[in-house]
Protein backbone atom coordinates (compact mmCIF):
# COMPACT_ATOMS: atom_id res chain seq x y z
CA UNK A 1 0.00 0.00 0.00
CA UNK A 2 1.27 3.37 -0.97
CA UNK A 3 1.07 6.08 1.67
CA UNK A 4 -0.15 9.42 0.42
CA UNK A 5 1.90 12.40 1.41
CA UNK A 6 0.18 15.07 3.46
CA UNK A 7 0.57 18.77 2.62
CA UNK A 8 2.81 19.24 5.68
CA UNK A 9 5.27 16.41 4.98
CA UNK A 10 7.55 18.60 2.91
CA UNK A 11 7.60 21.23 5.61
CA UNK A 12 8.41 18.65 8.29
CA UNK A 13 11.22 17.13 6.21
CA UNK A 14 12.56 20.57 5.46
CA UNK A 15 12.45 21.47 9.13
CA UNK A 16 14.27 18.26 10.10
CA UNK A 17 16.97 18.84 7.50
CA UNK A 18 17.43 22.42 8.70
CA UNK A 19 17.62 21.29 12.30
CA UNK A 20 20.20 18.61 11.49
CA UNK A 21 22.28 21.09 9.51
CA UNK A 22 22.25 23.47 12.47
CA UNK A 23 23.21 20.69 14.91
CA UNK A 24 26.05 19.59 12.63
CA UNK A 25 27.32 23.16 12.52
CA UNK A 26 27.13 23.46 16.31
CA UNK A 27 28.84 20.10 16.75
CA UNK A 28 31.63 21.05 14.39
CA UNK A 29 32.15 24.27 16.30
CA UNK A 30 32.29 22.71 19.74
CA UNK A 31 34.20 19.48 19.23
CA UNK A 32 37.34 21.00 17.73
CA UNK A 33 39.59 22.13 20.58
CA UNK A 34 42.95 23.53 19.53
CA UNK A 35 45.92 21.85 21.17
CA UNK A 36 48.10 24.49 22.75
CA UNK A 37 51.82 23.61 22.82
CA UNK A 38 53.05 22.60 26.26
CA UNK A 39 55.51 25.21 27.43
CA UNK A 40 56.53 26.69 30.75
CA UNK A 41 58.01 29.92 29.47
CA UNK A 42 56.86 33.07 31.23
CA UNK A 43 55.69 34.59 27.94
CA UNK A 44 53.03 31.88 27.55
CA UNK A 45 51.56 32.29 31.02
CA UNK A 46 48.16 34.01 31.31
CA UNK A 47 47.79 36.89 33.75
CA UNK A 48 47.50 35.74 37.35
CA UNK A 49 44.28 36.14 39.27
CA UNK A 50 43.99 37.87 42.65
CA UNK A 51 45.25 36.04 45.72
CA UNK A 52 46.48 36.94 49.16
CA UNK A 53 48.46 40.20 48.76
CA UNK A 54 52.16 40.32 49.60
CA UNK A 55 52.49 36.55 49.81
CA UNK A 56 54.21 33.88 47.72
CA UNK A 57 53.45 30.50 49.20
CA UNK A 58 55.92 27.64 49.10
CA UNK A 59 56.78 24.48 50.98
CA UNK A 60 59.98 22.89 52.27
CA UNK A 61 60.08 19.14 52.83
CA UNK A 62 62.95 17.67 54.83
CA UNK A 63 63.07 14.08 53.64
CA UNK A 64 65.47 13.23 56.45
CA UNK A 65 62.54 13.65 58.85
CA UNK A 66 59.92 11.87 56.77
CA UNK A 67 59.09 8.43 58.22
CA UNK A 68 56.62 7.44 55.50
CA UNK A 69 53.69 7.21 57.91
CA UNK A 70 51.20 8.66 55.36
CA UNK A 71 49.63 10.93 58.00
CA UNK A 72 49.81 13.70 55.39
CA UNK A 73 47.98 11.55 52.85
CA UNK A 74 45.22 10.66 55.30
CA UNK A 75 44.72 14.21 56.58
CA UNK A 76 44.62 15.58 53.04
CA UNK A 77 41.99 13.03 52.07
CA UNK A 78 39.88 13.89 55.10
CA UNK A 79 40.22 17.63 54.51
CA UNK A 80 39.66 17.69 50.76
CA UNK A 81 37.65 14.51 50.19
CA UNK A 82 38.98 13.26 46.84
CA UNK A 83 37.47 9.98 45.59
CA UNK A 84 38.62 6.78 47.25
CA UNK A 85 41.87 5.65 45.65
CA UNK A 86 42.84 9.13 44.41
CA UNK A 87 45.17 11.42 46.34
CA UNK A 88 46.28 15.04 46.18
CA UNK A 89 49.43 14.22 48.10
CA UNK A 90 51.12 11.01 49.07
CA UNK A 91 54.43 9.59 50.19
CA UNK A 92 55.94 7.16 47.72
CA UNK A 93 58.24 4.40 48.90
CA UNK A 94 61.34 3.63 46.89
CA UNK A 95 63.69 0.70 47.33
CA UNK A 96 67.30 1.78 47.03
CA UNK A 97 70.30 -0.49 46.54
CA UNK A 98 73.49 0.81 48.08
CA UNK A 99 76.59 0.15 45.98
CA UNK A 100 78.63 -1.00 48.98
CA UNK A 101 75.85 -2.97 50.72
CA UNK A 102 73.73 -5.88 49.62
CA UNK A 103 70.86 -4.84 51.90
CA UNK A 104 68.33 -2.57 50.18
CA UNK A 105 66.90 0.42 52.06
CA UNK A 106 63.54 2.14 51.78
CA UNK A 107 63.38 5.84 50.95
CA UNK A 108 60.23 7.93 51.48
CA UNK A 109 59.51 10.80 49.12
CA UNK A 110 56.51 13.09 49.69
CA UNK A 111 54.86 14.18 46.44
CA UNK A 112 52.34 16.93 45.67
CA UNK A 113 51.68 19.81 43.28
CA UNK A 114 54.76 22.03 43.11
CA UNK A 115 52.82 25.29 42.53
CA UNK A 116 55.48 26.30 40.03
CA UNK A 117 56.45 29.83 39.13
CA UNK A 118 55.91 28.88 35.46
CA UNK A 119 53.26 26.17 35.69
CA UNK A 120 52.96 24.33 32.35
CA UNK A 121 49.46 23.19 33.30
CA UNK A 122 48.04 26.72 33.05
CA UNK A 123 48.65 27.77 29.42
CA UNK A 124 47.49 24.42 27.98
CA UNK A 125 44.00 24.67 29.45
CA UNK A 126 41.64 25.44 26.54
CA UNK A 127 38.95 26.94 28.79
CA UNK A 128 41.20 28.70 31.35
CA UNK A 129 39.90 26.51 34.15
CA UNK A 130 43.41 26.03 35.50
CA UNK A 131 44.86 29.29 36.74
CA UNK A 132 47.48 30.73 39.06
CA UNK A 133 46.89 33.33 41.73
CA UNK A 134 49.19 36.22 42.52
CA UNK A 135 50.32 34.41 45.67
CA UNK A 136 51.59 31.54 43.51
CA UNK A 137 48.89 28.99 44.26
CA UNK A 138 47.69 27.05 41.21
CA UNK A 139 44.00 26.13 41.28
CA UNK A 140 41.30 24.54 39.12
CA UNK A 141 37.90 26.12 38.51
CA UNK A 142 35.71 23.00 38.45
CA UNK A 143 32.79 24.97 37.05
CA UNK A 144 34.80 25.64 33.87
CA UNK A 145 36.90 22.48 33.60
CA UNK A 146 35.80 20.12 30.80
CA UNK A 147 38.01 17.22 31.89
CA UNK A 148 40.08 17.16 28.69
CA UNK A 149 43.20 16.11 30.60
CA UNK A 150 45.61 18.51 28.85
CA UNK A 151 46.84 19.84 32.20
CA UNK A 152 47.29 16.31 33.55
CA UNK A 153 49.58 15.46 30.65
CA UNK A 154 51.43 18.78 30.85
CA UNK A 155 52.43 18.39 34.51
CA UNK A 156 55.95 16.91 34.69
CA UNK A 157 55.41 15.92 38.33
CA UNK A 158 52.38 13.65 37.87
CA UNK A 159 50.62 15.79 40.45
CA UNK A 160 47.25 16.04 38.65
CA UNK A 161 44.47 13.59 37.98
CA UNK A 162 40.94 13.51 36.62
CA UNK A 163 38.58 13.19 39.57
CA UNK A 164 36.48 10.04 39.11
CA UNK A 165 33.43 11.69 40.64
CA UNK A 166 33.49 15.18 39.14
CA UNK A 167 35.23 14.24 35.87
CA UNK A 168 37.32 17.40 36.22
CA UNK A 169 40.99 18.03 36.98
CA UNK A 170 42.01 17.72 40.62
CA UNK A 171 45.22 18.42 42.54
CA UNK A 172 46.80 19.78 45.69
CA UNK A 173 45.77 23.37 46.42
CA UNK A 174 48.11 23.99 49.36
CA UNK A 175 44.77 23.95 51.26
CA UNK A 176 44.20 27.55 50.19
CA UNK A 177 40.93 27.62 52.13
CA UNK A 178 42.87 26.91 55.32
CA UNK A 179 45.60 29.42 54.50
CA UNK A 180 43.00 32.15 54.01
CA UNK A 181 41.65 31.31 57.47
CA UNK A 182 45.12 31.59 59.03
CA UNK A 183 45.62 27.83 59.30
CA UNK A 184 48.32 25.51 58.00
CA UNK A 185 47.72 23.05 55.15
CA UNK A 186 46.35 19.79 56.51
CA UNK A 187 49.46 17.83 55.49
CA UNK A 188 51.75 20.27 57.29
CA UNK A 189 49.69 20.34 60.45
CA UNK A 190 49.59 16.56 60.79
CA UNK A 191 53.16 15.67 59.74
CA UNK A 192 54.40 13.44 62.54
CA UNK A 193 58.10 14.10 61.93
CA UNK A 194 57.76 17.81 61.20
CA UNK A 195 59.11 17.19 57.71
CA UNK A 196 56.74 19.64 55.97
CA UNK A 197 56.90 23.39 56.48
CA UNK A 198 54.94 25.91 54.43
CA UNK A 199 54.69 29.68 54.48
CA UNK A 200 55.42 33.00 52.82
CA UNK A 201 58.62 32.94 50.78
CA UNK A 202 58.57 36.74 50.54
CA UNK A 203 58.94 37.07 54.32
CA UNK A 204 62.61 36.52 55.24
CA UNK A 205 61.59 35.85 58.85
CA UNK A 206 59.12 33.09 58.02
CA UNK A 207 60.08 29.56 59.01
CA UNK A 208 60.04 28.40 55.40
CA UNK A 209 62.41 31.21 54.35
CA UNK A 210 64.78 30.52 57.24
CA UNK A 211 64.91 26.82 56.37
CA UNK A 212 65.82 27.61 52.78
CA UNK A 213 68.53 30.04 53.85
CA UNK A 214 69.98 27.70 56.47
CA UNK A 215 70.08 24.77 54.04
CA UNK A 216 70.85 26.67 50.86
CA UNK A 217 73.57 24.22 49.79
CA UNK A 218 71.25 21.25 50.21
CA UNK A 219 68.01 22.64 48.76
CA UNK A 220 66.83 20.76 45.67
CA UNK A 221 63.70 20.66 43.51
CA UNK A 222 62.32 17.95 41.25
CA UNK A 223 63.13 18.18 37.53
CA UNK A 224 64.78 21.62 37.54
CA UNK A 225 65.58 21.33 33.81
CA UNK A 226 61.87 21.58 32.99
CA UNK A 227 62.05 25.33 33.59
CA UNK A 228 58.95 25.34 35.78
CA UNK A 229 60.67 26.82 38.87
CA UNK A 230 58.93 24.57 41.43
CA UNK A 231 58.08 26.05 44.81
CA UNK A 232 58.21 22.79 46.72
CA UNK A 233 61.78 22.51 47.98
CA UNK A 234 63.45 19.39 49.35
CA UNK A 235 66.18 19.06 51.95
CA UNK A 236 68.19 15.84 51.89
CA UNK A 237 66.94 14.72 48.50
CA UNK A 238 69.43 12.32 46.85
CA UNK A 239 70.57 13.39 43.39
CA UNK A 240 69.26 10.12 41.93
CA UNK A 241 65.69 11.30 42.54
CA UNK A 242 65.91 14.78 41.05
CA UNK A 243 65.19 13.69 37.47
CA UNK A 244 64.27 10.05 38.03
CA UNK A 245 60.71 10.48 39.24
CA UNK A 246 57.87 9.55 36.89
CA UNK A 247 54.38 8.32 37.63
CA UNK A 248 53.24 6.60 40.78
CA UNK A 249 55.05 3.25 40.48
CA UNK A 250 57.91 2.34 42.76
CA UNK A 251 61.36 2.34 41.21
CA UNK A 252 64.56 0.56 42.10
CA UNK A 253 67.54 2.88 42.03
CA UNK A 254 71.26 2.23 42.46
CA UNK A 255 72.81 4.84 44.71
CA UNK A 256 76.22 5.51 46.18
CA UNK A 257 76.25 5.06 49.95
CA UNK A 258 77.73 8.51 50.62
CA UNK A 259 74.72 10.15 48.92
CA UNK A 260 72.41 9.13 51.75
Buried (B, 14 or more C-beta within 10 A) or exposed (E): EEEEEEEEEEEEEEEEEEEEEEEEEEEEEEEEEEEEEBBBEEEBBEEBBEBBEEBBBBBBBBBEBBEBBBBBBBBBBEBBEBEEEBBBBBBBEBEBEBEEEEEEEEBBBBBBBBBBBBBBBBBBBEEEBBBBBBBBBBBBBBEEBBBBEBBBEBBBBEBBBBBEEBEBBBBBBBBBEBBEEEEBBBBBBBBEBEBBBBBBBBBEEBEBBBBBEEBEEEBBBBBEEBBBBBBBBBBBBBEBBBEEBEEEEEBEBEBEEEEE
